[in-house]
Amino acid sequence: MTINLSATNTPVSASLPAASAARFARIIGTGSYLPPRRLSNAELAAQLAADGIETSDEWIVERTGIHARHFADDGVTASDLALPAAQAAIAAAGIAAAEIDLIIVATSTPDMVFPSTACLLQHKLGIAGGAAFDVQAVCSGFVYALTVADSMIRTGAASKALVVGAEVFSRILDFKDRTTCVLFGDGAGAVVLSASDMPGILATELHADGKHSGILCVPGHVSGGKVSGDPLLKMDGQAVFKLAVGVLEKVARSVLEKAGRSEEDIDWLIPHQANIRIMQGTAKKLKLPLDKVVVTVDQHGNTSAASIPLALDVAVRDGRVKAGDTVMLEGVGGGFTWGAVLLDF
């Protein structure tokens, strides 16, 4: 049988599916939360001295740039910290919580083995039905979670995503090790991503190398109703520093290349708030002036997966990060993991 296409009144192209419009993910709201208990270096030093551990404000500031951190009270969990941060981000986005169809929580200090902190947060927000899960990449966790949410929005698997970093690192610190216990704090940061026809997240890149797992880890685990191994944080600070500065520069340049941008296009660098020297070293390698780096580590310490969204929210609310600014987010963490996200805010 022969089909005479010319005899029809409908153009051939009309029977073909129309090309779908480009779909992007944009940040439309940010939020953060710090537990009320603030501990200055002097207060922490006095607390440690009672146990025979010697340190001082000068010693901590010189090595880390940290002046204070916040610790959660007993019984306060990661989802408890995540809730007000998430509510602030949702309010800033101008949407109802019920519109959220994806929740990803980046945390290394979950409320429990399972269910996920994301599921617990979903329930506390009073919503249900959308996907909810945790991502564990330690201090790179928020960059990992944001990348996953971006991918799911671009493919149509989600329309509005809540991405949260929440940590209670005070629970896993060894307060007999002054090289680590002075570094970390508790807190949460959140963003709401929405599908858009305008580019927001421009490029992302994630990496890991398990051979470096020993330089930053918590080697304990739960087995037979007991904690087996050491449940407290262990870190080789010198090894982390050397690895961090190198990989952060490389991944930042890679996402710039993917997005067709250059260092000069970066309005703000918001790195994981681990140590002021790592942040300064990264900025120097990218030829960025320090006044383009958002720094909160001095007042919040290292809040691991919470540090990037927390710093972003601070900079948005104080007016530094504005609509249209190009922002580089990047982090490194135990695993060893690292990654970066370039976005137009």
C-alpha positions in Angstrom: 0.0 0.0 0.0 1.2 3.5 -0.9 0.5 6.5 1.4 0.2 9.7 -0.5 1.4 12.3 2.0 0.9 15.2 -0.4 -2.9 14.4 -0.4 -3.2 15.3 3.3 -3.9 18.8 4.6 -1.6 18.3 7.6 2.1 19.0 7.3 4.3 16.0 8.0 6.1 17.8 10.8 2.8 18.4 12.7 2.6 14.7 13.5 6.0 14.7 15.2 6.4 15.6 18.9 7.4 19.2 19.5 10.9 19.6 20.9 10.7 20.1 24.7 11.8 23.5 26.1 15.1 23.6 28.0 14.5 23.0 31.7 16.8 24.3 34.4 17.0 24.5 38.2 17.2 27.8 40.0 17.5 28.7 43.7 14.5 30.7 44.7 14.9 30.7 48.5 17.5 30.3 51.1 17.4 29.7 54.9 19.7 28.7 57.8 19.6 28.0 61.5 22.1 27.9 64.3 21.4 26.4 67.7 21.3 29.1 70.4 24.2 27.9 72.5 27.3 29.8 71.2 30.7 28.8 72.5 33.6 31.3 72.1 37.2 30.0 71.9 37.8 31.3 75.4 34.8 29.4 76.7 35.8 26.2 74.9 39.4 26.6 76.1 38.1 26.8 79.7 35.9 23.8 79.2 38.9 21.8 77.8 41.2 23.0 80.6 38.9 21.4 83.1 39.8 18.0 81.5 43.5 18.8 81.3 43.5 19.8 77.6 45.5 23.0 76.9 44.5 25.4 74.1 43.7 29.1 73.8 41.8 31.7 71.6 45.1 32.7 70.0 46.1 29.1 69.2 42.8 28.4 67.5 42.5 31.6 65.6 46.0 31.4 64.3 45.5 27.9 62.8 41.9 28.1 61.7 40.4 31.6 61.8 37.7 30.3 64.0 36.5 32.5 66.9 33.3 30.7 67.9 30.9 27.9 67.1 27.4 26.8 68.1 26.6 23.5 69.8 23.1 21.9 69.9 21.7 21.0 73.3 21.3 17.4 74.4 18.4 15.7 72.5 18.4 18.1 69.6 18.8 16.3 66.3 19.9 17.1 62.7 16.2 17.2 61.6 15.4 19.6 64.5 18.1 22.0 63.1 17.0 21.4 59.5 13.4 22.3 60.2 13.7 26.0 60.9 16.3 26.3 58.1 13.9 24.6 55.7 11.0 26.8 56.8 13.0 29.9 56.3 14.0 28.8 52.8 10.4 27.9 51.9 9.2 31.3 53.2 11.9 33.1 51.2 10.8 31.2 48.1 7.2 32.4 48.6 5.8 28.9 48.2 3.8 26.5 50.3 5.6 23.5 51.8 3.1 21.2 50.0 4.6 22.3 46.7 7.9 20.6 47.6 8.1 17.3 45.7 11.7 16.4 46.6 13.7 16.6 49.8 17.4 15.8 50.0 19.3 16.2 53.3 23.1 16.1 53.3 24.3 14.9 56.7 26.9 12.8 58.3 25.1 13.0 61.7 21.6 11.6 61.0 19.0 11.3 63.6 19.1 7.5 63.4 20.4 4.7 61.3 17.1 4.8 59.4 14.7 6.1 58.3 16.5 9.0 56.7 16.7 12.5 58.2 15.0 13.7 55.0 11.9 11.5 55.8 11.8 12.8 59.3 12.1 16.4 58.1 9.3 15.8 55.6 7.0 14.7 58.3 7.9 17.7 60.5 7.1 20.0 57.6 3.7 18.4 57.4 4.0 17.1 53.9 4.1 13.7 52.2 4.3 11.9 48.9 7.4 13.4 47.3 10.8 11.6 47.3 12.9 12.1 50.4 16.4 10.7 51.1 19.8 11.6 52.6 23.2 12.1 50.9 26.3 11.3 52.9 29.5 12.9 51.5 30.6 14.6 54.7 31.6 18.3 54.1 31.0 17.9 50.3 27.5 16.7 51.0 25.6 19.8 50.1 27.4 20.1 46.7 26.5 16.4 46.1 22.9 16.9 47.1 22.5 20.1 45.1 23.9 18.3 42.0 21.4 15.4 42.4 18.5 17.8 42.9 19.6 19.7 39.8 19.7 16.5 37.7 16.2 15.4 38.9 14.7 18.8 38.1 16.3 18.9 34.7 14.9 15.5 33.8 11.4 16.3 35.1 11.6 14.0 38.1 10.9 16.9 40.4 9.7 20.5 40.1 10.5 22.0 43.5 13.3 20.6 45.6 14.3 21.3 49.2 18.0 20.7 49.6 19.4 20.9 53.2 22.7 20.5 54.9 22.3 19.7 58.6 24.9 18.6 61.2 25.3 17.9 64.9 29.1 17.3 64.7 29.4 18.1 68.4 28.1 14.5 69.0 31.1 12.9 67.3 34.0 15.1 68.5 36.8 13.8 70.7 37.2 16.6 73.3 40.6 15.2 74.3 41.9 16.0 70.8 42.4 19.8 70.6 43.4 19.5 66.9 39.9 18.5 65.9 37.4 19.4 68.7 38.0 23.2 68.2 37.2 23.1 64.5 33.6 22.0 64.3 30.1 23.3 65.1 26.4 22.5 64.6 23.9 24.1 62.3 21.8 23.8 59.2 21.3 25.6 55.9 18.7 25.1 53.1 17.8 26.1 49.6 14.6 25.7 47.5 15.3 24.8 43.9 12.6 25.3 41.3 12.3 24.3 37.7 12.7 27.2 35.3 13.2 28.1 31.7 16.1 30.4 32.8 19.5 28.9 33.6 20.3 28.9 37.3 22.7 26.1 38.1 25.1 26.3 35.2 27.5 23.4 35.8 28.4 20.9 38.5 31.1 18.3 39.0 31.6 15.6 41.7 34.6 13.4 42.6 35.7 10.9 45.2 38.9 8.9 45.9 38.5 6.2 48.6 42.2 5.7 49.0 42.2 8.8 51.2 39.5 7.5 53.5 41.8 7.3 56.5 42.7 11.0 56.6 39.2 12.1 57.7 36.8 9.5 59.2 34.7 8.3 62.0 35.6 4.6 62.0 32.9 3.3 64.4 29.7 1.5 63.4 26.7 -0.1 65.1 26.7 -3.9 65.4 24.8 -6.2 67.6 23.3 -3.4 69.6 26.7 -1.8 70.4 29.0 0.7 68.9 31.9 -1.2 67.4 35.2 0.6 66.7 35.9 4.3 67.5 32.8 6.5 67.1 34.7 9.8 67.3 36.2 11.9 64.5 39.8 11.3 63.3 41.6 13.7 61.0 45.1 14.1 59.6 44.9 17.9 59.2 48.1 18.4 57.2 47.0 15.7 54.6 43.5 17.2 54.3 44.9 20.7 53.8 47.4 19.6 51.0 44.7 17.6 49.2 41.9 20.1 49.6 43.6 23.2 48.0 44.7 21.2 44.9 41.4 19.5 44.2 39.3 22.6 44.9 41.2 24.7 42.3 41.0 21.9 39.7 37.2 21.3 40.1 36.5 25.0 40.1 38.3 25.5 36.8 36.5 22.5 35.4 33.0 23.7 36.2 33.9 27.2 34.8 35.0 25.5 31.6 31.8 23.5 31.4 29.8 26.6 31.8 31.8 28.7 29.4 32.8 31.1 32.1 36.1 32.4 33.6 37.4 33.3 37.0 36.6 37.0 36.2 32.9 36.0 36.0 32.8 34.9 39.6 31.0 37.4 41.8 31.2 35.3 44.9 33.1 32.2 46.0 31.4 30.3 48.8 33.6 27.4 49.8 33.0 24.9 52.5 33.9 26.7 55.7 36.6 24.3 56.9 39.6 26.5 57.7 40.4 30.1 56.7 43.8 29.0 55.3 42.2 26.5 52.9 39.7 29.2 51.8 42.4 31.8 51.2 44.6 29.3 49.4 41.8 28.4 47.0 40.9 32.0 46.3 44.6 32.8 45.6 44.8 30.0 43.1 41.7 31.2 41.3 43.1 34.8 41.4 40.1 36.0 43.4 40.4 38.9 45.9 39.5 37.8 49.4 36.6 40.3 49.5 34.9 38.0 46.9 35.0 35.1 49.4 32.0 34.6 51.8 33.5 33.7 55.2 31.4 32.5 58.1 33.9 30.0 59.6 35.1 32.6 62.0 31.7 32.7 63.8 30.2 29.2 63.0 33.2 26.9 62.8 33.1 24.0 60.4 29.5 22.9 60.2 30.4 20.2 57.5 27.5 19.7 55.0 25.7 22.7 56.5 28.5 25.2 56.0 27.9 26.1 52.3 24.1 26.7 52.5 24.5 28.4 55.8 27.1 30.8 54.3 25.0 31.3 51.2 22.0 32.3 53.3 24.0 34.7 55.4 25.4 36.4 52.2 21.9 36.6 50.6 20.3 38.1 53.7 23.0 40.7 54.3 22.7 41.8 50.7 26.0 40.7 49.3 24.7 37.9 47.0 22.0 39.5 44.7 19.9 38.3 41.8 22.0 37.9 38.7 25.3 37.3 40.6 27.4 34.3 39.5 28.3 32.2 42.5 30.8 29.3 42.9 30.1 26.7 45.6 32.7 24.1 46.4 33.6 21.6 49.1 35.8 18.8 50.2 35.0 16.1 52.7 35.8 12.7 54.1 35.8 9.9 51.6 37.7 11.7 50.2 35.0 13.6 48.3 35.0 17.0 46.5 32.9 18.9 44.1 31.7 22.3 42.8 28.6 24.0 41.6 28.5 27.2 39.4 25.3 29.1 39.4 23.6 32.3 38.5 21.6 33.4 41.5 
